[in-house]
Amino acid sequence: MTKQKLTYNDAIVELESILAELESNAESNMDLIADKVKRASILIQFCKNQLHELDEDLEKIMNQLDD
């Protein structure tokens, strides 16, 4: 089984799914909630890193255009 690389869009979709589950789930299963929050935290950090890398790349491109 090949491991597929996570993309920004995949992470956003998964985050939206987690949020929808947490909002609609009246059940108070603390273990499930904790797992969802941990996964969401990982996905948020991944997205932040992706945006930071994109920002750096755009900055380099803009600097090259100014030269």
C-alpha positions as CSV (number, residue, x, y, z in Angstrom):
1,M,0.0,0.0,0.0
2,T,1.5,3.3,-1.0
3,K,1.3,6.3,1.3
4,Q,-0.2,9.3,-0.4
5,K,1.3,12.7,0.4
6,L,-1.0,15.1,2.2
7,T,-1.9,18.2,0.3
8,Y,-3.1,21.6,1.6
9,N,-6.5,21.0,0.1
10,D,-6.8,17.5,1.6
11,A,-5.9,18.9,5.0
12,I,-8.6,21.7,4.7
13,V,-11.2,19.2,3.7
14,E,-10.3,16.9,6.6
15,L,-10.4,19.9,9.0
16,E,-13.8,20.9,7.7
17,S,-15.0,17.3,8.2
18,I,-13.6,17.2,11.8
19,L,-15.3,20.5,12.6
20,A,-18.7,19.3,11.2
21,E,-18.4,16.1,13.2
22,L,-17.7,18.0,16.4
23,E,-20.4,20.5,15.8
24,S,-23.1,17.9,15.0
25,N,-22.1,15.2,17.5
26,A,-24.2,15.6,20.7
27,E,-22.3,12.6,22.2
28,S,-19.7,13.5,24.8
29,N,-17.1,10.9,24.1
30,M,-14.0,12.6,25.5
31,D,-11.6,10.2,23.9
32,L,-13.1,10.7,20.5
33,I,-13.1,14.5,20.9
34,A,-9.5,14.5,22.1
35,D,-8.4,12.4,19.1
36,K,-10.2,14.7,16.7
37,V,-8.7,17.8,18.4
38,K,-5.2,16.3,18.2
39,R,-5.7,15.5,14.5
40,A,-7.0,18.9,13.8
41,S,-4.0,20.4,15.5
42,I,-1.6,18.4,13.3
43,L,-3.6,19.5,10.2
44,I,-3.6,23.1,11.2
45,Q,0.2,23.1,11.7
46,F,0.6,21.4,8.3
47,C,-1.5,24.1,6.7
48,K,0.4,26.9,8.5
49,N,3.7,25.4,7.2
50,Q,2.4,25.1,3.7
51,L,1.3,28.8,3.7
52,H,4.6,29.9,5.2
53,E,6.6,28.0,2.4
54,L,4.3,29.5,-0.2
55,D,4.9,33.0,1.3
56,E,8.6,32.5,1.2
57,D,8.5,31.3,-2.5
58,L,6.4,34.3,-3.5
59,E,8.8,36.6,-1.7
60,K,11.7,35.1,-3.6
61,I,9.9,35.5,-6.9
62,M,9.0,39.1,-6.2
63,N,12.6,39.8,-5.3
64,Q,13.8,38.3,-8.5
65,L,11.4,40.5,-10.4
66,D,12.7,43.6,-8.7
67,D,16.3,42.7,-9.7
